[in-house]
């Protein structure tokens, strides 16, 4: 596999920091998988709440945010690696407020559907 150009720039960081960055990436991917699983479970087993089209929209929203979070995880991992190689501060991320807002919105809609039912 060809090594990306950004890995040739700067100094090789301490392997412990690279491994910590990788563990963080994997945690974001696990979160994305959990959101995806939640969307699938919501759509497949939510016969008691409705209307069904709202449940489908929520399931699709969870699936889309799962895909977006996976991309953000990779972009964040790469940006962190580049920053560590070049001795710069680690970049900030939009992932945390985005994830919080989406989960809050989905949970609020589900709570409303359960209360109305």
C-alpha positions as CSV (number, residue, x, y, z in Angstrom):
1,X,0.0,0.0,0.0
2,X,1.3,3.4,-1.0
3,X,2.2,5.7,1.9
4,X,0.3,9.1,1.7
5,X,2.4,12.2,1.2
6,X,1.4,13.7,4.5
7,X,3.1,10.8,6.4
8,X,6.4,11.8,4.9
9,X,6.2,15.4,6.2
10,X,7.4,16.4,9.7
11,X,8.7,14.1,12.4
12,X,7.4,10.7,13.3
13,X,5.4,11.2,16.5
14,X,5.8,9.0,19.6
15,X,4.0,5.8,18.8
16,X,1.9,6.1,22.0
17,X,0.3,9.2,20.7
18,X,-0.4,7.6,17.3
19,X,-1.9,4.6,19.0
20,X,-4.1,6.9,21.2
21,X,-5.2,8.7,18.1
22,X,-6.1,5.4,16.5
23,X,-8.1,4.3,19.6
24,X,-10.0,7.6,19.5
25,X,-10.8,7.0,15.8
26,X,-12.1,3.5,16.7
27,X,-14.3,4.9,19.4
28,X,-15.9,7.3,17.0
29,X,-16.4,4.4,14.5
30,X,-18.0,2.4,17.3
31,X,-20.3,5.3,18.1
32,X,-21.2,5.5,14.4
33,X,-22.0,1.8,14.4
34,X,-24.2,2.2,17.5
35,X,-26.1,5.0,15.8
36,X,-26.6,2.8,12.7
37,X,-27.8,-0.1,14.8
38,X,-30.1,2.2,16.7
39,X,-31.6,3.4,13.4
40,X,-32.1,-0.2,12.2
41,X,-33.7,-1.3,15.5
42,X,-35.9,1.7,15.6
43,X,-37.3,1.1,12.1
44,X,-37.6,-2.7,12.5
45,X,-39.1,-3.0,15.9
46,X,-41.1,0.2,16.6
47,X,-44.6,-1.0,15.9
48,X,-46.0,0.6,19.0
49,X,-45.1,4.2,18.2
50,X,-46.1,6.2,15.2
51,X,-46.8,7.6,12.8
52,X,-44.6,5.2,10.9
53,X,-43.2,7.9,8.6
54,X,-41.8,9.8,11.5
55,X,-40.1,6.6,12.8
56,X,-38.6,6.1,9.3
57,X,-37.3,9.7,9.2
58,X,-35.7,9.2,12.6
59,X,-34.1,5.9,11.4
60,X,-32.8,7.5,8.3
61,X,-31.5,10.5,10.3
62,X,-29.6,8.1,12.6
63,X,-28.2,6.2,9.6
64,X,-27.1,9.4,7.8
65,X,-25.4,10.8,11.0
66,X,-23.7,7.5,11.3
67,X,-22.2,7.8,7.8
68,X,-21.2,11.4,8.4
69,X,-19.6,10.5,11.8
70,X,-17.6,7.8,10.1
71,X,-16.2,10.4,7.6
72,X,-15.6,12.9,10.4
73,X,-13.7,10.3,12.4
74,X,-11.3,9.6,9.5
75,X,-10.8,13.3,8.8
76,X,-10.2,14.0,12.5
77,X,-7.7,11.1,12.8
78,X,-5.8,12.3,9.8
79,X,-5.7,15.9,10.9
80,X,-4.5,14.9,14.4
81,X,-1.7,12.8,12.8
82,X,-0.6,15.7,10.6
83,X,-0.7,18.1,13.6
84,X,1.4,15.7,15.7
85,X,3.9,15.3,12.9
86,X,4.3,19.0,12.5
87,X,4.3,19.9,16.2
88,X,1.1,21.9,16.0
89,X,-2.0,22.0,18.3
90,X,-4.6,19.4,17.7
91,X,-7.4,20.8,15.6
92,X,-10.9,21.3,17.0
93,X,-13.9,19.3,15.7
94,X,-17.5,19.9,14.8
95,X,-18.3,16.2,15.5
96,X,-19.1,16.6,19.2
97,X,-21.7,19.4,19.0
98,X,-23.1,17.8,15.8
99,X,-23.5,14.4,17.4
100,X,-25.0,15.9,20.6
101,X,-27.5,17.9,18.6
102,X,-28.7,15.0,16.5
103,X,-29.0,12.6,19.4
104,X,-30.9,15.2,21.4
105,X,-33.3,15.9,18.5
106,X,-33.9,12.2,17.8
107,X,-34.4,11.4,21.5
108,X,-36.8,14.4,21.9
109,X,-38.9,13.2,19.0
110,X,-39.0,9.6,20.3
111,X,-40.0,10.9,23.7
112,X,-42.8,12.9,22.2
113,X,-44.0,9.9,20.2
114,X,-44.0,7.7,23.3
115,X,-45.8,10.3,25.3
116,X,-48.5,10.8,22.6
117,X,-49.0,7.1,22.2
